[in-house]
Amino acid sequence: MRGLRGLVSSEEIDRLVLTRRYGLLLTGSFAGAEQQRLVNGLVSVEIDQRVAAFKEAHAAIEG
């Protein structure tokens, strides 16, 4: 994220990276042996969505 600071506003970094779901996943509030599959699925979805958001942001920057 440090590399983005000069190119992207703080608000955009929040939108692209520091999502509410990201924060929830970091807290481990879903962690539990029986819920590991759910957590893994949520992480995969979050990663896919963040990759898509970065691609869109990159395309917007490149024009």
N, CA, C and O atoms as CSV, one atom per row, in Angstrom:
chain,resi,resn,atom,element,x,y,z
A,1,MET,N,N,0.806,-1.185,0.000
A,1,MET,CA,C,0.000,0.000,0.000
A,1,MET,C,C,0.849,1.249,0.000
A,1,MET,O,O,0.435,2.278,-0.532
A,2,ARG,N,N,2.036,1.178,0.589
A,2,ARG,CA,C,2.882,2.378,0.639
A,2,ARG,C,C,3.168,2.906,-0.746
A,2,ARG,O,O,3.234,4.118,-0.949
A,3,GLY,N,N,3.338,2.004,-1.710
A,3,GLY,CA,C,3.631,2.416,-3.074
A,3,GLY,C,C,2.475,3.129,-3.753
A,3,GLY,O,O,2.679,3.867,-4.717
A,4,LEU,N,N,1.285,2.917,-3.268
A,4,LEU,CA,C,0.108,3.557,-3.858
A,4,LEU,C,C,-0.139,4.958,-3.333
A,4,LEU,O,O,-0.833,5.742,-3.981
A,5,ARG,N,N,0.407,5.290,-2.186
A,5,ARG,CA,C,0.068,6.548,-1.495
A,5,ARG,C,C,0.254,7.781,-2.386
A,5,ARG,O,O,-0.554,8.707,-2.307
A,6,GLY,N,N,1.273,7.822,-3.214
A,6,GLY,CA,C,1.484,8.988,-4.058
A,6,GLY,C,C,0.593,9.014,-5.288
A,6,GLY,O,O,0.417,10.063,-5.907
A,7,LEU,N,N,0.026,7.859,-5.646
A,7,LEU,CA,C,-0.779,7.763,-6.856
A,7,LEU,C,C,-2.275,7.737,-6.601
A,7,LEU,O,O,-3.070,8.130,-7.454
A,8,VAL,N,N,-2.648,7.272,-5.424
A,8,VAL,CA,C,-4.059,7.033,-5.134
A,8,VAL,C,C,-4.404,7.699,-3.799
A,8,VAL,O,O,-3.618,7.648,-2.853
A,9,SER,N,N,-5.557,8.308,-3.730
A,9,SER,CA,C,-5.973,8.974,-2.497
A,9,SER,C,C,-6.227,7.962,-1.379
A,9,SER,O,O,-6.440,6.777,-1.636
A,10,SER,N,N,-6.202,8.437,-0.158
A,10,SER,CA,C,-6.481,7.581,0.999
A,10,SER,C,C,-7.859,6.956,0.901
A,10,SER,O,O,-8.052,5.797,1.269
A,11,GLU,N,N,-8.815,7.723,0.405
A,11,GLU,CA,C,-10.170,7.205,0.255
A,11,GLU,C,C,-10.211,6.049,-0.733
A,11,GLU,O,O,-10.909,5.060,-0.511
A,12,GLU,N,N,-9.470,6.173,-1.816
A,12,GLU,CA,C,-9.422,5.097,-2.804
A,12,GLU,C,C,-8.719,3.868,-2.242
A,12,GLU,O,O,-9.143,2.744,-2.509
A,13,ILE,N,N,-7.658,4.061,-1.473
A,13,ILE,CA,C,-6.978,2.924,-0.844
A,13,ILE,C,C,-7.942,2.208,0.093
A,13,ILE,O,O,-7.996,0.979,0.112
A,14,ASP,N,N,-8.704,2.977,0.869
A,14,ASP,CA,C,-9.705,2.377,1.747
A,14,ASP,C,C,-10.715,1.571,0.939
A,14,ASP,O,O,-11.081,0.460,1.322
A,15,ARG,N,N,-11.157,2.130,-0.169
A,15,ARG,CA,C,-12.158,1.446,-1.000
A,15,ARG,C,C,-11.584,0.191,-1.637
A,15,ARG,O,O,-12.269,-0.826,-1.745
A,16,LEU,N,N,-10.324,0.263,-2.062
A,16,LEU,CA,C,-9.702,-0.853,-2.772
A,16,LEU,C,C,-9.188,-1.949,-1.846
A,16,LEU,O,O,-9.260,-3.131,-2.184
A,17,VAL,N,N,-8.673,-1.570,-0.692
A,17,VAL,CA,C,-7.964,-2.535,0.150
A,17,VAL,C,C,-8.601,-2.716,1.517
A,17,VAL,O,O,-8.900,-3.840,1.920
A,18,LEU,N,N,-8.807,-1.641,2.217
A,18,LEU,CA,C,-9.194,-1.726,3.616
A,18,LEU,C,C,-10.710,-1.795,3.768
A,18,LEU,O,O,-11.323,-0.958,4.430
A,19,THR,N,N,-11.291,-2.797,3.149
A,19,THR,CA,C,-12.737,-2.953,3.186
A,19,THR,C,C,-13.192,-3.461,4.553
A,19,THR,O,O,-12.390,-3.958,5.344
A,20,ARG,N,N,-14.460,-3.330,4.807
A,20,ARG,CA,C,-15.013,-3.842,6.065
A,20,ARG,C,C,-14.789,-5.352,6.171
A,20,ARG,O,O,-14.438,-5.861,7.235
A,21,ARG,N,N,-14.994,-6.059,5.062
A,21,ARG,CA,C,-14.786,-7.504,5.062
A,21,ARG,C,C,-13.335,-7.840,5.370
A,21,ARG,O,O,-13.056,-8.792,6.100
A,22,TYR,N,N,-12.412,-7.063,4.817
A,22,TYR,CA,C,-10.986,-7.254,5.101
A,22,TYR,C,C,-10.736,-7.140,6.604
A,22,TYR,O,O,-10.035,-7.966,7.188
A,23,GLY,N,N,-11.312,-6.116,7.221
A,23,GLY,CA,C,-11.150,-5.932,8.661
A,23,GLY,C,C,-11.727,-7.088,9.455
A,23,GLY,O,O,-11.115,-7.549,10.418
A,24,LEU,N,N,-12.898,-7.561,9.059
A,24,LEU,CA,C,-13.511,-8.698,9.750
A,24,LEU,C,C,-12.663,-9.953,9.625
A,24,LEU,O,O,-12.501,-10.704,10.587
A,25,LEU,N,N,-12.129,-10.171,8.443
A,25,LEU,CA,C,-11.286,-11.355,8.250
A,25,LEU,C,C,-10.015,-11.265,9.080
A,25,LEU,O,O,-9.529,-12.275,9.588
A,26,LEU,N,N,-9.477,-10.059,9.218
A,26,LEU,CA,C,-8.275,-9.895,10.039
A,26,LEU,C,C,-8.533,-10.145,11.517
A,26,LEU,O,O,-7.649,-10.616,12.232
A,27,THR,N,N,-9.730,-9.834,11.978
A,27,THR,CA,C,-10.029,-10.021,13.398
A,27,THR,C,C,-10.134,-11.487,13.767
A,27,THR,O,O,-9.993,-11.847,14.936
A,28,GLY,N,N,-10.381,-12.333,12.783
A,28,GLY,CA,C,-10.534,-13.752,13.077
A,28,GLY,C,C,-11.835,-14.063,13.779
A,28,GLY,O,O,-11.971,-15.114,14.405
A,29,SER,N,N,-12.804,-13.149,13.680
A,29,SER,CA,C,-14.066,-13.350,14.389
A,29,SER,C,C,-14.838,-14.558,13.872
A,29,SER,O,O,-15.764,-15.026,14.535
A,30,PHE,N,N,-14.474,-15.066,12.704
A,30,PHE,CA,C,-15.137,-16.242,12.157
A,30,PHE,C,C,-14.350,-17.515,12.422
A,30,PHE,O,O,-14.801,-18.610,12.087
A,31,ALA,N,N,-13.171,-17.372,13.024
A,31,ALA,CA,C,-12.268,-18.509,13.178
A,31,ALA,C,C,-12.860,-19.555,14.107
A,31,ALA,O,O,-13.377,-19.237,15.178
A,32,GLY,N,N,-12.780,-20.756,13.696
A,32,GLY,CA,C,-13.210,-21.909,14.452
A,32,GLY,C,C,-12.978,-23.121,13.576
A,32,GLY,O,O,-13.136,-23.046,12.358
A,33,ALA,N,N,-12.612,-24.217,14.169
A,33,ALA,CA,C,-12.264,-25.389,13.379
A,33,ALA,C,C,-13.388,-25.783,12.415
A,33,ALA,O,O,-13.127,-26.123,11.261
A,34,GLU,N,N,-14.634,-25.736,12.891
A,34,GLU,CA,C,-15.758,-26.144,12.054
A,34,GLU,C,C,-16.100,-25.107,10.989
A,34,GLU,O,O,-16.831,-25.410,10.047
A,35,GLN,N,N,-15.583,-23.893,11.126
A,35,GLN,CA,C,-15.890,-22.824,10.175
A,35,GLN,C,C,-14.736,-22.526,9.222
A,35,GLN,O,O,-14.788,-21.550,8.474
A,36,GLN,N,N,-13.703,-23.351,9.243
A,36,GLN,CA,C,-12.526,-23.075,8.424
A,36,GLN,C,C,-12.864,-23.011,6.940
A,36,GLN,O,O,-12.321,-22.168,6.225
A,37,ARG,N,N,-13.734,-23.869,6.468
A,37,ARG,CA,C,-14.119,-23.860,5.050
A,37,ARG,C,C,-14.804,-22.541,4.698
A,37,ARG,O,O,-14.540,-21.961,3.645
A,38,LEU,N,N,-15.675,-22.076,5.574
A,38,LEU,CA,C,-16.341,-20.789,5.361
A,38,LEU,C,C,-15.333,-19.650,5.300
A,38,LEU,O,O,-15.399,-18.800,4.412
A,39,VAL,N,N,-14.407,-19.636,6.242
A,39,VAL,CA,C,-13.387,-18.584,6.272
A,39,VAL,C,C,-12.551,-18.626,4.996
A,39,VAL,O,O,-12.288,-17.583,4.397
A,40,ASN,N,N,-12.134,-19.805,4.577
A,40,ASN,CA,C,-11.343,-19.925,3.350
A,40,ASN,C,C,-12.118,-19.410,2.139
A,40,ASN,O,O,-11.548,-18.758,1.264
A,41,GLY,N,N,-13.411,-19.703,2.092
A,41,GLY,CA,C,-14.232,-19.205,0.998
A,41,GLY,C,C,-14.348,-17.692,1.015
A,41,GLY,O,O,-14.267,-17.047,-0.030
A,42,LEU,N,N,-14.539,-17.117,2.208
A,42,LEU,CA,C,-14.619,-15.661,2.321
A,42,LEU,C,C,-13.315,-14.996,1.916
A,42,LEU,O,O,-13.324,-13.964,1.247
A,43,VAL,N,N,-12.199,-15.581,2.319
A,43,VAL,CA,C,-10.890,-15.030,1.931
A,43,VAL,C,C,-10.735,-15.081,0.421
A,43,VAL,O,O,-10.265,-14.115,-0.180
A,44,SER,N,N,-11.119,-16.181,-0.202
A,44,SER,CA,C,-11.008,-16.302,-1.658
A,44,SER,C,C,-11.862,-15.261,-2.375
A,44,SER,O,O,-11.415,-14.646,-3.343
A,45,VAL,N,N,-13.082,-15.068,-1.901
A,45,VAL,CA,C,-13.958,-14.063,-2.503
A,45,VAL,C,C,-13.367,-12.669,-2.332
A,45,VAL,O,O,-13.361,-11.872,-3.269
A,46,GLU,N,N,-12.872,-12.380,-1.133
A,46,GLU,CA,C,-12.274,-11.063,-0.881
A,46,GLU,C,C,-11.079,-10.821,-1.791
A,46,GLU,O,O,-10.944,-9.737,-2.359
A,47,ILE,N,N,-10.219,-11.806,-1.936
A,47,ILE,CA,C,-9.048,-11.660,-2.813
A,47,ILE,C,C,-9.490,-11.425,-4.251
A,47,ILE,O,O,-8.958,-10.543,-4.924
A,48,ASP,N,N,-10.452,-12.200,-4.728
A,48,ASP,CA,C,-10.944,-12.023,-6.101
A,48,ASP,C,C,-11.513,-10.626,-6.309
A,48,ASP,O,O,-11.264,-10.001,-7.339
A,49,GLN,N,N,-12.274,-10.134,-5.336
A,49,GLN,CA,C,-12.846,-8.803,-5.463
A,49,GLN,C,C,-11.787,-7.713,-5.393
A,49,GLN,O,O,-11.890,-6.711,-6.102
A,50,ARG,N,N,-10.782,-7.884,-4.564
A,50,ARG,CA,C,-9.713,-6.890,-4.477
A,50,ARG,C,C,-8.907,-6.874,-5.769
A,50,ARG,O,O,-8.529,-5.798,-6.233
A,51,VAL,N,N,-8.632,-8.034,-6.366
A,51,VAL,CA,C,-7.914,-8.088,-7.644
A,51,VAL,C,C,-8.711,-7.359,-8.717
A,51,VAL,O,O,-8.148,-6.581,-9.487
A,52,ALA,N,N,-10.006,-7.601,-8.772
A,52,ALA,CA,C,-10.858,-6.920,-9.757
A,52,ALA,C,C,-10.849,-5.407,-9.531
A,52,ALA,O,O,-10.780,-4.636,-10.488
A,53,ALA,N,N,-10.919,-4.985,-8.272
A,53,ALA,CA,C,-10.904,-3.552,-7.975
A,53,ALA,C,C,-9.583,-2.919,-8.383
A,53,ALA,O,O,-9.567,-1.810,-8.918
A,54,PHE,N,N,-8.475,-3.612,-8.134
A,54,PHE,CA,C,-7.178,-3.081,-8.535
A,54,PHE,C,C,-7.059,-2.995,-10.047
A,54,PHE,O,O,-6.495,-2.032,-10.566
A,55,LYS,N,N,-7.581,-3.986,-10.764
A,55,LYS,CA,C,-7.545,-3.932,-12.225
A,55,LYS,C,C,-8.330,-2.724,-12.739
A,55,LYS,O,O,-7.884,-2.027,-13.650
A,56,GLU,N,N,-9.502,-2.485,-12.147
A,56,GLU,CA,C,-10.304,-1.325,-12.541
A,56,GLU,C,C,-9.575,-0.024,-12.241
A,56,GLU,O,O,-9.583,0.899,-13.056
A,57,ALA,N,N,-8.945,0.051,-11.073
A,57,ALA,CA,C,-8.208,1.258,-10.700
A,57,ALA,C,C,-7.015,1.475,-11.628
A,57,ALA,O,O,-6.728,2.600,-12.035
A,58,HIS,N,N,-6.334,0.398,-11.951
A,58,HIS,CA,C,-5.190,0.495,-12.855
A,58,HIS,C,C,-5.640,1.000,-14.229
A,58,HIS,O,O,-5.000,1.869,-14.820
A,59,ALA,N,N,-6.740,0.450,-14.724
A,59,ALA,CA,C,-7.258,0.889,-16.017
A,59,ALA,C,C,-7.642,2.365,-15.979
A,59,ALA,O,O,-7.429,3.088,-16.952
A,60,ALA,N,N,-8.207,2.814,-14.858
A,60,ALA,CA,C,-8.588,4.224,-14.740
A,60,ALA,C,C,-7.363,5.124,-14.715
A,60,ALA,O,O,-7.373,6.210,-15.294
A,61,ILE,N,N,-6.308,4.673,-14.043
A,61,ILE,CA,C,-5.062,5.468,-13.964
A,61,ILE,C,C,-4.384,5.532,-15.336
A,61,ILE,O,O,-3.887,6.578,-15.753
A,62,GLU,N,N,-4.379,4.390,-16.023
A,62,GLU,CA,C,-3.737,4.331,-17.330
A,62,GLU,C,C,-4.526,5.092,-18.399
A,62,GLU,O,O,-3.973,5.492,-19.424
A,63,GLY,N,N,-5.801,5.283,-18.151
A,63,GLY,CA,C,-6.631,6.062,-19.065
A,63,GLY,C,C,-7.149,5.249,-20.163
A,63,GLY,O,O,-7.868,5.759,-21.023
